[in-house]
Amino acid sequence: MSKTLKIILSIIGISILGFVIFIGIILNNIFCVDKMCGSNLVESKLSPNGKLKVLVFSVNCGAISDFATQISIVESDYKLRDNDVGNILSADSDHGIAKMNESREIIELKTKWLNNQAIEIEYPENARIFNSEENKDGVKIIYKKIKS
């Protein structure tokens, strides 16, 4: 086999290997993104009757993304999982514009059960809101924007 043919075959082999690795990385990012994210519980408050609780937690998916603030209303025995997202509120600081809590992992906010059927959530007016529900499992959610 000539030297030129060996070089051409080597280039083709390296190109195919590079392409296979590239496709593997793309498929891993598409199908395994949730494994890169982690949830961290910041606050848990039981409803007055103890049947439900509100969870305030952060989701962090790595260095290139902002911490996401998540709030969920769940049964009182529910345990937070790494792939959970908020079922009543998902927000972030819009790249540091909204005020963050002391640990800098969620936007500064307050949650308060008004009674078994209503909860109040205060959050910075300049937070970026991705999802906010007005009712969840018979609980009315009242949002109040605060100046930050």
Secondary structure, DSSP 8 states (H G I E B T S, - for coil): --HHHHHHHHHHHHHHHHHHHHHHHHHHHHHSGGGG-EEEEEEEEE-TTSSEEEEEEEEE--TTS--EEEEEEEETT----TT---SSEEEE-TTTTS-B-TTSSSB--EEEEEETTEEEEEEETT-EEEEE-SEETTEEEEEEEE--
